[in-house]
Amino acid sequence: MITLDCPMPQLDFDVITLGHGSGGILTNQLLESGVFDLLKNPLLDEHHDGAMFEWSGRTAFSTDSYVISPIFFPGGNIGELAVNGTVNDLAMCGAVPKYLSLSFILEEGLTMKEFWELLVSIRRAAEKAGVSIVTGDTKVVERGKGDKIFINTSGLGNIHPQAHISTKNVRAGDKIIVSGSIATHGIAIMSVREGLEFETTLTSDSAPLNHTVKALLDEFGADIHLLKDPTRGGVASVLNEVARDSRLGVNLFQQPIPVLEEVRGACELLGLDPLYVANEGVFMAFVPAEKAEEIVQKLRTLEYGQDAAIIGEVTTEHPKQVVLHSRIGGKRVVNMLVGEQLPRIC
């Protein structure tokens, strides 16, 4: 038994549950229970999708792990998702992704046909994103000790010279833009879950967003105050994180939020709120009010921004809270996701 010179803090839980990986309240409780304090440093304190620092120029570094089930789903697979996910985390830092690492944990019994198909998808995704996979690692665990395959990717990229992305830049009056229809990825996964199948033609929105983000930064630069991709925990959890960290409030308007009709119908059938469902090809931008419409129009000319819309604004009212203004004129507080809404979604 290792003797620690840092005593473990008093916690409200004794064991890790699936909910601690949801991206919502339990994830934040886990990280804030001592993890952030124990590993504290100025880069980690930003609580962003990747670290941004000086190293041969301004650099962004990010890492993520992928445990999705099933590993093949409509519109993609875990291999493609692993590349796009880390590319997008770097893009949210305002970086141009360049190099990725790739590590596999394979379960005994995974077929070579499945593994090869994943590798081919990884190569195609890397080529589309314009990144090189330069290092990696492979481990195999006994049958029953994994779930076919887990993947970790880390990435490095140079930050765009005009990018200044930080929660500290968010100001009252900023408009909140979403680049496309939300909740598509999560519902596409649910459509092939055992016992939950329902008829749908939906495919995952997994995509590399770096080229789209670069086009925005080329034209608007520092007017892009903050970028976030609403993966685990969805739009609601991201907005709550920004409200908490900026100490400002968020007004979210239901009417303009883009949601495909198939997604809306599936969410109603399953009792899910699209605001909490994971996305993999959508990002959110916090921008000055006077630039918001121009940025939306630019996004609509780009590959992954055709359904872009202004869905909210930052306010000094109700600090640290997100308030949804419904289609029928009502208001309600939108809290961070509690527990695990959709297990193994990314």
N, C-alpha and C positions, 0 to 999 in steps of 0.2 A: 504494500500500500504506500503510495507516494504521500509524503507530508508536504502540505502546501503552506507557503508563507503568507498566502492571501486567503483568509477565511471565506467560505462560501456564504453569500448573502442569504437572508431569510426570504424564502420564496412562497408563493401561493400554490405551488404545485410540486409534486415529488417525482413525477416521471414525465418523459417526453411523449406527447401524443401526436397523431396525424395533424391535428389542428394547429400545432406549433409550426407547421410548414405551409400554412394557408396564405400567408402574406397579410393577415388581418391582425386583430387584437392579440391573439395568443403568440403570433410571431414577434410582435413588438414587445410583448411582456417578456418573452424569452431573451431577446437581444438587450432589453433595458434592465433585465434582472441582474446584470453584472457583466455581461459579455462586452458591451461597449466600454464600460468603465475599466475592466481588466485590461483590455487591449487598446486603451485610449491613445490616440495621436491625432494631430490636426487633420490628416487626410481622412481617417476613418470617421472623424467627427462630422464630416459633411453629410454622412448618411445618404450618399448618392448611389447610382447604379454602378459606378466605377470610380477609381481614384484618379485625380488629376494633379500632376506635379511636373516640376522642371527636371528633364532628363534628356539631354540632346534636344532641347526645345521643350515646349509644353507637351506633356504626354498623358494619355489616359490608359489605365490598366483595369481590366475587369475579369471576373471569373464566375462561372455558374455551373450547376449540375442539373442533369435532366433524368427524370425517373418516370416518365409518362407511361400510362397504360391505357390502351394497347400501344405497342411500339409502332404499328402501322395504323394510320387513320385516314379518313377522307381528306385528300389534299396534301398529305405529307407523311413524315415519319420522324422518329426520335433523332435520327442522324441529321436531317435537314434542319430540324428544330434547334439542335445544339449549336450549329453554325450561326443560324439567324439570330438566336437569342443573345449570344455574346457580341455579335456584330452590332445588334441594336442597343445593347447596353453601352457600348463605346460611342455609338452615334448619339445617345442621349447625353453624353458628356460633351458633345460638340466635336468629337474626334473623327478622323478618317481612319477606319480600321485597316491594319496592315498585316499583322501576324497573329496566328492562333496556335495554341497547343490543343491536343486532343488526347484524352485518356478514356479508356474503356474499362468497365468492370463487367465481365461476361459470366453468365451463369452456365455451368455445365449443361449441355443439352441444346443450346442455341444452335440452330442449323447453319451451316456455312452459306446456304442459299440466302437466308435472312441477313446474315452478317455482310455478305457481299452486296446485297441490295442497299443496305444502309451505307456502306462505304461509297458506292457509286453516287448515292444521293448527297453524301457529304462533299464529294468532289464537285458535283454540279453546283451545290449551294455556295461553296467557297469561290468557285469561278464567277458566279453571278454577283457575289458581294465584292469581288476583287481582292480577296485576302489569300494569304499563303498559310498552310498548316506546316509549321516548322519543327515541331517536337511533339512527343506524346508518350503514352505508356499503356500497357495492357495487363490486366490481372484477370484470373479466372477463379470463381468461387464454386463450391460444391452445389449440386442440384438441390434446389429448395432454399438456398441461402441468398438468392437474388430474385430478379424478375426479368429473366432473359438478358437484359443489358441496361446498364447505367452508363451515362456519358458525362464527363466533365470537359469543359472547354474554358480556356483563358485567352485573353486577347490584349494586344497592344496597338495603339494608334497615336498619331500626332494630332493634337488639338488644332482645329481650324484657326487660322490667324485672327479671324473676326469673331470667334466664339468666346462668350463670357457667360457660361451657364452655371447658375447657382440659385438655390432657394433664397439666398440673401438678396437676389435681384428682384424678387417678386414684390410688386407694389400694389397698394389699393388702387382699384380702377383697371388693373390689368384684365384683359379678356382671356378666356380659356378656350383653346381650339382643340378639337379632336380631329385626327387626320382621316378617319374612316368609320365605317359601321362597327359597332362594338358587340362583344359577346359571341362572335361567330366561331372563334376557335373552340371555346369551351363547349358550345352546343354541338359542334361537329364531332368532338370527342365523345360526348354523351350519346350521340346517335349510334355508336357502335359498341357501347358498353353492354356486357352480358346482362340480360334481364331488363334493359332499359331501351332496347332498340325501338325506333319509330321511323316512319317513312319521312325521308328528307333528302334533298340533293345538296345539302350544305357541304362545303369543304373548308378546311382550316384556312385562316387568313395569314398563316406563317409566311413571312417575307423579310428580306433584308431592307431595312429602312435607311441605310447610310447614304445612298445616292440622293434620296429625297431630302434628307436633312442637310446634306452638303449644298444642294441647290438653294435651300432657304437661307443658309448661312452666307452663301456667296452674295445673295441679294440684300438680305436684311441684317446680317451681322449681329451686333449687340442688341437689336430690338427683340431678339429671341432670348427672353429672360431665363426661362427654364424649360427643359424638355423632360418628359417622363413617359415610359411605356407601361401601360396598365396591364401587366401580366397577372400573376397571382393576386387575388383580392379585387381585381378589376378596377374600374374607374373610381368607384366609391372609396376604396382603400387608399388609392394614390392621392385623391383630393384631401382626404383626412390627414394623410402624412404631411402634405404641403401646408394645410391650415395649421397643424400643430407646430411645425418647424418655423413657419413664418410669423406665427402668432397673429394671423389675420383670419378673416372669415371667407367663406366661399358661397356664392349664390349659384346654384346649378339649376338650369332651366330644362324641364323635361321635353317640351315640344320639339326643339331642334336637335335633340340627341339622335344621331342616325343609328337605327336598328333595323336589320332586314326583317321583313314580315315573317319569314320562316323561323327566324330566331325568336322573334316576339311570341309567336304561337307556341314554339317548343318550350319557352320559359314559362308561359302560362300553364301549359300541360304538366310541367315538372315542378311547378311551384317555386321557380327561381326568379330572382331579380337580375335583369341584364347588367345592372350597374356593378354587380359583384362577380360576374362571370369573366374568366380569364381571356385575354387577347394575346396574339403573337405577331400581328402585323399592323398595329395601330399605335400611334403616339399622341401625346398631349403637349401643347405648347402654351406657355404663358407669355403674353405679348402686350405692348402698350395698346390702349383702346384705339388710338388714332391710326394704328397700323394693322389692326386685326383683319378688317375686310380685305385689304390688299394682300395680306398673307394667305388668307383663305382662297382668294382667287388664284394666287400662284400655285398653291397646293393642288387645286383642282386641275391644273395642267400637267401634273406630275403622275408618275406611274402608280403610286400608292396613296394618292390624295384626292381622288375624284369625288369622294363623299365627305370631304372636309366640312366642318361646321363650327360655328361659335356656340358653345354650350353653357358658358358660365362667365362669372366675373369675380374678381377678388374685392373684398370689402372690409372696412373697419368695423362693420357691425358683426355681432355674434362671433368674437374672436375664437379661433381654434375649432370652429364648427362649420359643417357643410349643411346648407339648407336647400332642399329641393323645392322648386316652384312647379307645381303640377300643371298639367294641361287644363284642368278645370278651375285653377285659381287658388288651390290650397297650398299649404306649406308643411313640410315635415323635415325633421333633422335626419340626415343620412349618416349613420355611424360607420365606423370601420367594421369590416367583416369579422364576425365572431365565430370562431371554430373553423371547421373545414367544410365548405359548401360543395366543392367538386374534387374528390380525392384524385391524386396522380394526374394532374391536368397539364403539367409542364415540367 
